[in-house]
Amino acid sequence: VSNLGQRSDLEEAARGQLGALFEAALGAVDPTRCVGPHLPIVMPRGRIVVAGAGKAAAAMAHGVEVEARATGWFERLGGVGITRYGHGVTCERITVAEAAHPVPDEAGLAATERIRRMVEPLGENDLLIYLASGGGSALLTAPADGVSALEKAEINRLLLHCGASIEEVNCVRKHISAIKGGRLAKIAA
């Protein structure tokens, strides 16, 4: 009977340690906590605009807002983050848009257009903070000239079902996009 009691105590202690390790691992990758330390220390004189896309974009946007509030530049902040349906987080200054993943939809097209319109007028005194996470290539979607939104969605669907690797899918997405492959940076410049 005493052996059973000892085994139960050991199992309980092991569960507690594993639970603590699990919580520590989650905390280490929590977008809300991870973003702040990587933001610039000195903020620009102009606007601070956040654009982001990916399954963690909303949580990272929230992290930017937490840091902005703590460091005094919250009122100068604005932007748009696109995330997958069901992954939204409430933000005050950054608009969170939910869209389809992995095949783009109208919501993703509209949110991407909002980002494009938001970054076009940026000047040399402004700061663009881009938040990228997994899924961003599917969520940030703007067809290149000569490619319709329906064609782009169908190309994505075909690539996903033919066994193409994610690297191959993203390479094609870049070439049929008006915003990927450095084009968003060029628009912002």
N, C-alpha and C positions, 0 to 999 in steps of 0.2 A: 504494500500500500504506500509506503514512503517513497519507493521508486517512482510510482505513478505521480505522486505529488511533485517530485523533483522534475520529472519530464514536463509536466504541465507548466511549472514555473519557468523552465527553460524555453518552452514554446512561446509562452506569453512574452518573455523578454526578447526573444528573436523577432516576434511579430512587431513589438514596439520599436526595435531598432530598424527593421525593414520599413516600417511606416515612416519613421523619421528620415531615413535615406530617401524614400520616395518623395516626401514633402520637400526635402532639400533640393532634389533634382528638379522638381517642378518649379520651385522658386528661382533656381539658377537660369531657367529659360523663360521665365515669365516676361512677356514683352513689355508690360507696364514698368517693370523694374530694370530691364536691360537697356532700354532706349536712352534714358536720362544721362548716364555717364558718357555717352558717345556724342552728345550734342555739343556744339561750339560753346566755349566759355564766354567769349566776347560776341555779343549779338550785333548785327548790323544796324545802321541808322534807319534803314527803310523797313519795308514789310517783311514779315516772316510767314512764308507760305509752305504748307505741308501738302505733299501729294504722295499717295501710296497705293499699292495694290498687293493683294495676297491674303491668304487665310488669316494671318495675324495682323493685317493692316489696321483694323479697328482697335485692337488692343494696344498696338504700338502708338497709334494716334492718341489714345488715352494716356499713355506714358509720356508723350510729348507735352500734353496738356498739364499733367501733374508737375513735370519739371518746369514748365513755363510759369505756372502759378507760384511755385516755390522760389523762382529766381526773378520774378517781376516783369516778365515780358508777355504775360498771358493776353493782355488786351491788344497786342500787336499781331496776334496769331490768327490764322485762318487756313482753310484748306479743304481737301477732299481725300478720303481714303475709301478704296473699293475692296470689299471683302465678299466672301462666299455667303450665300443665303444661310441664315442661322448663326453666323459668326459675328454679328454686329455688337458693338459696345456703345453705350451712350457717351457722347462727347458734347461739349458745349461750344467750342469754337471751330472744330473740324467736323465737317459733314461726313457722315458714314453712309455709304451707299452699298447695298447688297446686290449681288448679281450672280449669274450662273457660272458654275465651274464643273467640269473642264471645258465644256462647249459654251462659247460666249452667247449672250442674249442681248435684247434691247436695253435692259437696265445697265449692263456693262458698257455698251456703246454710249449711252447718255452720260454716264458718270465719267467716262474717259474724255468725252467732249467737254465736260465741265472742267476737268483738269487742264485740258489743252487751253481753253479760254482763260483760265486762271493764271497759267504760267507765261502766256504770250507777252503780257505787258511788263514783266519783271525787268527791273533796271539794275545798274551796278551797285546800288546801295541796298538792294533787297537780298534775301536769303531764301533759297528753295531747299527744303529738307525733303528728300525722297525716302519713303519707307518701303522696303522691298521684303517680301517673304514668299514662301512657297505658294504657288498658285497664281502669282502675279502675272505671269505671261498669258494666262487664259483670261484673267479678269480685266486687265488693261488692254482694251481692244479698240482699234480704229483701223478699218481696212485701208490698204494702200489704194492710190488712184487706180481705177480700172478693175477693182475687186469689190463686189457687193458684200454687204454684211451676211447675206444668206450663203453666198459662195464661201466666205471665210469660215462660217460655222460648219458648213458641210466638209470643207477641207480638214478642219479640226476633227470632226467626227470620224472621217475616213482614216486619218493618221492614228487616232486612238484605237481604232478597231483592227488596223492592219498589222499591229505588233511593232510599230516604230518605237524607238527608245525616246525618253523624255528629251534628250539632247537633240534628236532628229526632229521631234515635234516642235521644240522651241526654235530651232534653226529655220524651219519653214514659217512658223508664226512671225519671226522677225522679218522675213523677206516679203511677207504679204501684209505688213503693218505700216501705218503712217506715223506710228509713235514709238515703236520699239527700235532696238539697234542704235541707240544714241539719238534718235530723232526727237525725243522729248527734251533732251538737253539742248539740242540745236534750237528748238522752239523757244525754250526759256532764255537762251543766249540772245 
